[in-house]
Amino acid sequence: MSTIKAPPIYKVAVIQAVTLFLLVLAVAILSNWTDAYSLLIGGLICLIPGTLFARKAFKYRGARSAGLIVKELYQGEAIKLVLMGAGFALSFIYIDPLNVVVLFSGFVLVHITGVLMFVRVSRPVRNNP
C-alpha cells in the first residue's frame, strides 16, 4: 500500500457538476430550453468520461505500480475518447433542435472548470506569513 495521497478527483467532479447545473439553470431562466439542454449535454459529454478517466488513472499510486499506472492511463484515455466521440455523435444524430455552439461551450466550460479546480485543490499548502 502506498503512502501517496490520492488526488481529490471526486471533489473536482462534484464542483464541475454543481457549476454545470447552476449554468444550466441560469440559461434556462435567461434564454430558452434548447440552449439549456444543449449546455447540459455538452457539459455531461465532458464530465462523465473525464471522471471515469480520472478514476482509472489514479487507481494505483507509487513507483512499484508504474506498469499498472501506465496501463490504466492508456485504457482510461481510450475509454474517454470513445465516450466523448459517442456523446457528440449521438447528440448530433438524435437531438433536434440542438444549439451546437452552446453544446461545445458547455463542454469547454466544464473542462476549464475541472482544470482550474484541480490546480486549486492540488496546490501545496504554504505556511509563510
N, C-alpha and C positions, 0 to 999 in steps of 0.2 A: 504494500500500500504506500502510495506517495504522500509526502507531506506538503506538496504543492497545492495551494488553494485553487479551487475551480473558479473560473470567471463567472460573473453573475448573469448568465445568459437568459435565465427566466425573468430576471428583473428588467433587463433591457427589452425583452419581448413584451412584457406587460406594459411598459412605458410606451412602446410602439403602438400597441393595441389601443391603449387609452387615448393617445394622441390621434390615432386614426378615427376612432369613434367620435371624438369631440369635433374633429374637422368635418366628418360626415354629417353630424348633427347641425353644425353651423351652415354647411352648404344646403342641407335640406330646408332649413329655415329661410336662408337668404336667396336661394336660387330655385332649382327645381329637382324633382325626383330623379330624373335621368342623370343629372350631374352628381347627385348624392350616391346613387348606387354604382355609377361608374368610378367614382372616387373610392368607394368601399371595395369594389372588386380589384382595382389596381393595387390598393394597399394590401389586400389579402394575398394577391399574387406574389408580393414581396415578403410579407410577414410569415406565412406558413412555410414555404421552402427554406427561407433564411433561418427560422427557428429550428427546423429539422436538421439543417446543415450544422448549426452551432452545437446542437445536442450530440450529433455524431462526432464532430471534430474535437470536442472537449470531453469525450467519453473516457479517455485514458490520459494519464499525466506521468511525467518522469522520463528520465533517459532510458531506462530499461524497456519502456514501452514505445520506443521510437518507431519501430517497424509497424506496430499496431496503429499508431497515430497517423502515419503516412497512409496506410491502407484505408483508415476511416475518413481521412481528408479527401482522398480520391473518390471513394464511394459517395460521401456526402455531397461533394461538388457535382458529381454526375446526377445524383438524385435531384439536387436543387435545380440544375439546369433543365432537366426533363420536366419537372413540375412547373417551373416558370414558363417554359415553352408551351406546355399543355394548357396552362392557365390562360395565356394570351390567345392561343389558337381557339380554345373553346369559347372565350369571350367574344372574339371576332365572329365566330361562326353562329353561335346560338343566342347572343344577346342583342336584341334590336328594340328600341334605339339604344345606341351606345355613344357616349361622348369620348372619343379616343384621346383627345388632349387631356381631359380630366382623368381618364384611366391611367395614362402614363404619368401624370402629375401625382396621383396617389401612390403609384409605385415608387417614384423618385423621393417623395416626401417621407414615406415610411423608411426607405433605405437611409436617407440622410439622418433621420431621427435615430435610427439604430446605431449608425456610426458615431454620431455625436454623444449619445448616451453611453456607449461602450467606452469611448475615450474618457468620459467624465467619471464613470464608476470604477474604471481600472487604473486611474491615475494614482501614483503613490502618495500617501499622506505625508505632508511636510509639517514639522513641528517648529519651524522658525517663526519667531515673533515679528 
